[in-house]
Amino acid sequence: MPIAVSCQGCGKSYRVKDEHAGRRMRCPSCQGLIDVPGGPSGEPASGLSAQPTRAAGRTPGRKQRDYTHLSCGGSTTVDGPEFEALADPLAGMVATVCSNCEAVFPIEQFAWDDTQEPISRYYDRYRSLGTPLQNFLASRVGMYALAAVPFAIGGIGFLVVKNRWCIPAGLLAAIIVIFAHTVFLGPRILQQIVGTDDPRELN
């Protein structure tokens, strides 16, 4: 028997086959996430609250966002490059700052103000849509791993051929890889997984 589901992002309703019960699907209209009810425990597959939130939609043109430190209750507004980095679920940010405490804490201690969703859960929700390889390549760890390859080759070249230009060349190549990852590869993988290359739009 088909299951009725609604996208909390754009409001559109769909009927899906019962074989999708307990799974997560992407809204054909806005590309937001929809948790299909009917899992083993009757809860959505993600384990998130079934209460309506804006978590599945997007907010185009957003330049800043507020988040709360769950320990102290203080709210912090983030914008600019810091917001883009924090909002990128594939980047692998592990900590951020609380302006109330004036200190840095693990990302698990923070939640978005508008959706009340913990930022770590927000990361997991979007990362679950990608393959392990995509998630690795798009992360900061993946970026530095890729950049380490030409630098290591330069170091080996210096040891083998004794040319002092091998190390600077390897370093330059590593910088180019980091730039290419930031400008091209990371956004392209994000686009493939979540349907946009601007993580600031994601809820």
RODO-2510 file (C-alpha; in nm, 4 decimals, decimal comma):
residues 203
     n   res          X          Y          Z
     1     m     0,0000     0,0000     0,0000
     2     p     0,1494     0,3386    -0,0982
     3     i     0,2765     0,5637     0,1822
     4     a     0,1859     0,9333     0,1857
     5     v     0,4804     1,1636     0,2567
     6     s     0,5257     1,5407     0,2510
     7     c     0,8377     1,7498     0,1986
     8     q     0,8853     1,9928     0,4870
     9     g     1,0969     2,2130     0,2641
    10     c     0,8600     2,2894    -0,0244
    11     g     0,5340     2,1426     0,1059
    12     k     0,4728     1,9044    -0,1842
    13     s     0,3135     1,5664    -0,1118
    14     y     0,3930     1,2309    -0,2686
    15     r     0,2888     0,8678    -0,2486
    16     v     0,5739     0,6165    -0,2423
    17     k     0,5824     0,2393    -0,2557
    18     d     0,5715     0,0606     0,0779
    19     e     0,9087    -0,0943    -0,0018
    20     h     1,0590     0,2472     0,0780
    21     a     0,9257     0,2394     0,4365
    22     g     1,1889     0,3441     0,6874
    23     r     1,4161     0,4877     0,4190
    24     r     1,5216     0,8373     0,3215
    25     m     1,4364     0,9857    -0,0167
    26     r     1,5101     1,3095    -0,1976
    27     c     1,2251     1,5461    -0,2868
    28     p     1,1968     1,5607    -0,6679
    29     s     1,0973     1,9261    -0,6459
    30     c     1,3446     2,0925    -0,4083
    31     q     1,5957     1,8083    -0,3573
    32     g     1,5368     1,8246     0,0180
    33     l     1,5388     1,5152     0,2374
    34     i     1,2211     1,3233     0,3211
    35     d     1,2187     1,0483     0,5827
    36     v     0,9612     0,7857     0,4865
    37     p     0,7818     0,6575     0,7993
    38     g     0,7298     0,2919     0,8674
    39     g     1,0715     0,1711     0,9840
    40     p     1,1049    -0,1159     1,2331
    41     s     1,0261     0,1127     1,5246
    42     g     0,7753     0,3270     1,3356
    43     e     1,0225     0,6144     1,3323
    44     p     1,1818     0,7780     1,0276
    45     a     1,5002     0,6088     0,9061
    46     s     1,7217     0,8876     1,0314
    47     g     1,5969     0,8670     1,3873
    48     l     1,5210     1,2392     1,3785
    49     s     1,2013     1,3809     1,5170
    50     a     0,9065     1,3478     1,2818
    51     q     0,7872     1,6956     1,3826
    52     p     0,7828     1,9426     1,0915
    53     t     1,1014     2,1458     1,0577
    54     r     1,2697     2,3442     0,7817
    55     a     1,5536     2,0942     0,7775
    56     a     1,4591     1,9449     0,4401
    57     g     1,4407     2,2668     0,2368
    58     r     1,6775     2,5401     0,1284
    59     t     1,7181     2,9105     0,1923
    60     p     1,8697     3,0654    -0,1232
    61     g     2,0665     3,3859    -0,0823
    62     r     2,1322     3,3402     0,2882
    63     k     2,4463     3,5267     0,3995
    64     q     2,4494     3,4438     0,7703
    65     r     2,3022     3,2008     1,0209
    66     d     2,2781     3,1736     1,3974
    67     y     2,3700     2,8728     1,6066
    68     t     2,3371     2,7999     1,9780
    69     h     2,5922     2,6554     2,2163
    70     l     2,3868     2,3869     2,3897
    71     s     2,5939     2,4053     2,7073
    72     c     2,5597     2,7777     2,7809
    73     g     2,2578     2,8648     2,5652
    74     g     2,4452     3,1502     2,3978
    75     s     2,3742     3,2320     2,0325
    76     t     2,6430     3,3111     1,7753
    77     t     2,5959     3,4648     1,4311
    78     v     2,8298     3,3353     1,1617
    79     d     2,8807     3,4878     0,8170
    80     g     3,1381     3,5183     0,5397
    81     p     3,3863     3,2370     0,4706
    82     e     3,3373     3,1041     0,8244
    83     f     2,9672     3,0481     0,7541
    84     e     3,0403     2,8767     0,4229
    85     a     3,2894     2,6427     0,5917
    86     l     3,0608     2,5647     0,8862
    87     a     2,7571     2,5091     0,6618
    88     d     2,9411     2,2660     0,4329
    89     p     2,8362     1,9201     0,5601
    90     l     3,1156     1,7514     0,3656
    91     a     3,4009     1,9693     0,4913
    92     g     3,4395     1,7814     0,8181
    93     m     3,4490     2,0736     1,0611
    94     v     3,5097     1,9381     1,4105
    95     a     3,4758     2,2542     1,6222
    96     t     3,3487     2,6095     1,6195
    97     v     3,3439     2,9129     1,8463
    98     c     3,0838     3,0263     2,0999
    99     s     3,0774     3,4065     2,1131
   100     n     2,9168     3,3909     2,4574
   101     c     3,1891     3,1722     2,6098
   102     e     3,4582     3,3249     2,3848
   103     a     3,6053     2,9788     2,3333
   104     v     3,6079     2,6939     2,0821
   105     f     3,4116     2,3739     2,1481
   106     p     3,3422     2,0463     1,9609
   107     i     3,0810     2,0736     1,6884
   108     e     2,8576     1,8277     1,8770
   109     q     2,7828     2,1023     2,1311
   110     f     2,6074     2,3312     1,8805
   111     a     2,2671     2,3442     1,7063
   112     w     2,1243     2,5704     1,4366
   113     d     1,8887     2,8289     1,5891
   114     d     1,6244     2,8158     1,3164
   115     t     1,5790     2,4376     1,2947
   116     q     1,7040     2,3384     1,6425
   117     e     1,8972     2,0593     1,4696
   118     p     2,2412     1,9765     1,6149
   119     i     2,5051     2,0725     1,3599
   120     s     2,6681     1,7293     1,3881
   121     r     2,3353     1,5666     1,2950
   122     y     2,2976     1,8119     1,0067
   123     y     2,6386     1,6933     0,8822
   124     d     2,5439     1,3256     0,9168
   125     r     2,2130     1,3807     0,7385
   126     y     2,3751     1,5164     0,4243
   127     r     2,6825     1,2924     0,4347
   128     s     2,4525     0,9893     0,4329
   129     l     2,3557     1,0844     0,0767
   130     g     2,7123     1,0525    -0,0531
   131     t     2,9403     0,7564    -0,1021
   132     p     3,2388     0,7093     0,1327
   133     l     3,4702     0,8120    -0,1518
   134     q     3,2742     1,1304    -0,2238
   135     n     3,2649     1,2215     0,1442
   136     f     3,6382     1,1638     0,1783
   137     l     3,7381     1,3579    -0,1320
   138     a     3,5180     1,6547    -0,0361
   139     s     3,6467     1,6716     0,3227
   140     r     3,9374     1,8762     0,4511
   141     v     4,1180     1,5509     0,5309
   142     g     4,0754     1,4431     0,1690
   143     m     4,1979     1,7814     0,0455
   144     y     4,5187     1,7607     0,2483
   145     a     4,5686     1,3962     0,1500
   146     l     4,5497     1,4926    -0,2184
   147     a     4,7843     1,7868    -0,1619
   148     a     5,0336     1,5625     0,0186
   149     v     5,0870     1,3521    -0,2948
   150     p     5,2741     1,6099    -0,5097
   151     f     5,4616     1,7372    -0,2043
   152     a     5,5773     1,3827    -0,1236
   153     i     5,6788     1,3296    -0,4853
   154     g     5,8842     1,6503    -0,4665
   155     g     6,0544     1,5287    -0,1498
   156     i     6,1335     1,1916    -0,3036
   157     g     6,2610     1,3657    -0,6159
   158     f     6,4951     1,5766    -0,4042
   159     l     6,6344     1,2664    -0,2305
   160     v     6,6775     1,0727    -0,5566
   161     v     6,8004     1,3300    -0,8066
   162     k     6,9426     1,5810    -0,5520
   163     n     6,7729     1,8711    -0,7281
   164     r     6,6954     2,1495    -0,4790
   165     w     6,4008     2,2689    -0,6904
   166     c     6,2051     1,9469    -0,6353
   167     i     6,0778     2,0495    -0,2903
   168     p     5,9602     2,4009    -0,3917
   169     a     5,7969     2,2497    -0,7001
   170     g     5,6202     1,9920    -0,4847
   171     l     5,5057     2,2632    -0,2439
   172     l     5,3732     2,4767    -0,5303
   173     a     5,1889     2,1765    -0,6740
   174     a     5,0353     2,1058    -0,3309
   175     i     4,9101     2,4660    -0,3080
   176     i     4,7580     2,4352    -0,6558
   177     v     4,5811     2,1132    -0,5501
   178     i     4,4356     2,2855    -0,2409
   179     f     4,3154     2,5761    -0,4553
   180     a     4,1615     2,3426    -0,7149
   181     h     3,9904     2,1428    -0,4390
   182     t     3,8447     2,4554    -0,2782
   183     v     3,7254     2,6157    -0,6019
   184     f     3,6349     2,3177    -0,8210
   185     l     3,6386     1,9659    -0,6722
   186     g     3,4718     2,0330    -0,3348
   187     p     3,1811     2,2368    -0,4768
   188     r     3,1334     1,9869    -0,7635
   189     i     3,1006     1,6922    -0,5238
   190     l     2,8658     1,8948    -0,3011
   191     q     2,6515     1,9704    -0,6080
   192     q     2,6398     1,6015    -0,6977
   193     i     2,5312     1,4970    -0,3474
   194     v     2,2930     1,7692    -0,2295
   195     g     2,1978     1,9501    -0,5511
   196     t     2,3731     2,2827    -0,4834
   197     d     2,7327     2,4018    -0,4663
   198     d     2,6466     2,6694    -0,2069
   199     p     2,6259     2,5045     0,1383
   200     r     2,4821     2,8251     0,2875
   201     e     2,1491     2,7376     0,1227
   202     l     2,1130     2,4101     0,3113
   203     n     1,8798     2,3740     0,6090
***
